């Protein structure tokens, strides 16, 4: 099972939001330093450019480049990748996976970038079972499983996030992976039991954020229990 520490960036700092709300923010420090710490246990991290997610275009690719170069880790990155130029730039600086959210539902665009680049992933952000887009500020009249049926024609890597649980440390949503292929879970992970439950449910990966920053989980323990 893939274990990815989350590094959410806003104004050059590693932060955590609660349920994606900008007004409910906690700042933790230098994202590169956190990447270095995480690199002692894992070789890949999940980075979200929060300003990019809200603005519709990445704002922190320089920080992402520093993480790759200075921490020596592989990076999966999302947040505002809605045009070919920004996706190209991310791969040029060495990103391994670009996660597309809002623009993934433009199937012509998704088909094109999936053919052009290796490692394209799609973000399935779920609020009450419906797809949430544009930095979780809008919802589509589209269920997660229905979205999977369509999007699986183009990509086989997905990040499923339970919006209501993200940043809450309230435990994971108990459900089977909604898509075939690689599905990573994010949102509410707070214990080793959560991680084991996700593995047993069939998720291929887990993204852990606030629990690491608050000291509720240690990467060493997560890897040991898996």
Rosetta blueprint (number, residue, H / E / L):
1 X L
2 X E
3 X E
4 X E
5 X E
6 X E
7 X E
8 X E
9 X E
10 X E
11 X L
12 X L
13 X E
14 X E
15 X E
16 X E
17 X E
18 X E
19 X L
20 X L
21 X E
22 X E
23 X E
24 X E
25 X E
26 X E
27 X E
28 X E
29 X E
30 X E
31 X H
32 X H
33 X H
34 X H
35 X H
36 X H
37 X H
38 X H
39 X L
40 X L
41 X L
42 X L
43 X L
44 X E
45 X E
46 X E
47 X E
48 X E
49 X E
50 X H
51 X H
52 X H
53 X H
54 X H
55 X H
56 X L
57 X L
58 X L
59 X L
60 X L
61 X H
62 X H
63 X H
64 X H
65 X H
66 X H
67 X H
68 X H
69 X H
70 X H
71 X H
72 X L
73 X L
74 X E
75 X E
76 X E
77 X E
78 X E
79 X L
80 X L
81 X L
82 X L
83 X L
84 X H
85 X H
86 X H
87 X H
88 X H
89 X H
90 X H
91 X H
92 X H
93 X L
94 X L
95 X L
96 X L
97 X E
98 X E
99 X E
100 X E
101 X L
102 X H
103 X H
104 X H
105 X H
106 X L
107 X H
108 X H
109 X H
110 X H
111 X H
112 X H
113 X H
114 X H
115 X H
116 X H
117 X L
118 X L
119 X L
120 X L
121 X E
122 X E
123 X E
124 X E
125 X E
126 X E
127 X E
128 X L
129 X L
130 X E
131 X E
132 X E
133 X E
134 X L
135 X L
136 X L
137 X L
138 X E
139 X E
140 X E
141 X E
142 X E
143 X E
144 X H
145 X H
146 X H
147 X H
148 X H
149 X H
150 X H
151 X H
152 X L
153 X L
154 X L
155 X L
156 X L
157 X E
158 X E
159 X E
160 X E
161 X E
162 X E
163 X H
164 X H
165 X H
166 X L
167 X L
168 X L
169 X L
170 X L
171 X L
172 X L
173 X L
174 X L
175 X L
176 X L
177 X L
178 X L
179 X L
180 X L
181 X L
182 X E
183 X E
184 X E
185 X E
186 X E
187 X L
188 X L
189 X L
190 X L
191 X L
192 X H
193 X H
194 X H
195 X H
196 X H
197 X H
198 X H
199 X H
200 X H
201 X H
202 X L
203 X L
204 X L
205 X E
206 X E
207 X E
208 X E
209 X L
210 X H
211 X H
212 X H
213 X H
214 X L
215 X L
216 X L
217 X L
218 X L
219 X H
220 X H
221 X H
222 X H
223 X H
224 X H
225 X H
226 X L
